[in-house]
Structure formats: C-alpha cells, structure tokens
Amino acid sequence: MIFATARGGPFKGKIGWEENSPAPVSVLDLISLATLFHPAYSAGNRRRSAPTVAFSSKGTADKRFLDEDMAPGYKELTPVLEDIIRLHDHIYVNFEPTYEKYNLEVNGKSSKLALRRGIDQRETAMPLTGAISSYRVDKGLIYPLLAAHRCLLKYTSGGVAKWKTSPTEFFDEFGPDLVGRLFDEYMKLGRNPASVGKDRSVYESLYEKAENLYSKSAMEPVGKTAA
C-alpha cells in the first residue's frame, strides 16, 4: 500500500483512514500534502504546473489518489512521505520566526504577523509530530510555501522519489526569501489567504524562486546530510 509507512509508522493512530474517523488528521489531508509534491505538477508540465487542487479540492482527493493516471505518482512519493509531513510541520512552526527574520533583514524592523489576515497569535499543536507553533497559520499560506520544495525532488530510473538535499535545511537557509515572495503575492491578492492558496501564479512564483535558490546554493546532496 502506498501509505503503508504512514499507517503503521510513527504516526500510527493519528490518521483517520475511514470516513468520520475521530483521528486528528484524515487520509484526505495526507493525500493533499502528497499532491503538493506529485510529479504531475512539475515545472515541465504546462497543463499542471501548480498543485492548487491540494488546497481547493480536498474533498475529491480520494478520486485523484485512485485515478489511473495519478496513482503511479503517489506511489513514487512513498519513500519521502514522512519527510513531507515533517517538513509541513517544520514550516508551520517556523513560519513566524522566518517572517520575522525576513522583515529584520529587508525592512529593518520587527514584523507584526498577528495583524495579517489568516494568522492568529494562538498556540497550535501539530497533530502528527506534536510540534507547537505560537501562531495559527491558514493553510492557504502554508501550502504554496510547502509546495515550492517539490523542486528538491528527483526520481530514480525506477520511479522512486528522493531528495536532492535536505528540505528542512533548505527552508532554514532560504525560508526568509520564500516567505518574502509569499507575502508579495499575498499583498497582490488583497491579503486574502484563501486566494493565495488557490492562485496558480503564487505556486509557480514560489517554485521558481526555490528552484533558483537551490541552483545557486552550495547545499550538500542527501547522503551527506539527512532529510
């Protein structure tokens, strides 16, 4: 099974695999996270260059998962699925300090993140990893930022996804640049996080930014550093 690791691994009992499960995270949430990294949404695919459906169409995630054209891509992501979950939570928890760093470096002043629409200064626990964020952040802001990291995936000749470099270390290094670009788009879209999460140009812009940052970096490939 494609999600066998998530079903029986460190997140056992925390993901609901059946409808109306009391688990804090549903399988549809898991499919949505995987969709952000699905190879169908690579930069070379003009028809599907932005995985906006992960945000806007969670309710039909199961149909994408079972689609004969999409299913192989989800299977290819099996080795990195846990990493994607952990990266999501890492970005979420570090969203505020990363935005703060961006503002101090670029604007020379502290940010007032809680004044931004879609962000509340409220302690929020990540249901899978248990990590704690000091802020609640709308997924319309998290998803495009997370999806930009799909530029760090490569595929073996056998069709298995691997990281080019550690995605969490990449975010720690270049997160301020990506968050800055995210908020540029956020302002253009009327400070509406839902509009950000649905806009293909946001995903494309962040992907291109991440790709350029990686190509110009000297980050070690995975194998020398852990994902």
Secondary structure, 3 states (H helix, E strand, C coil): CCCHHHHHCCCCCCEECCCCCCCCEEHHHHHHHHHCCCHHHCCCCCCCCCCCHHHHCHHHHHHHHHCCCCHHHHHHCHHHHHHHHHHHHHHHHCHHHHHHHHHHHHCCCCCCHHHCCCEECCCEECCCCCCEECCEECHHHHHHHHHHHHHHEEECCCCCEEECCCHHHHHHHHHHHHHHHHHHHHHHCCCCHHHHHHCHHHHHHHHHHHHHHHHHCCCCCECCECC
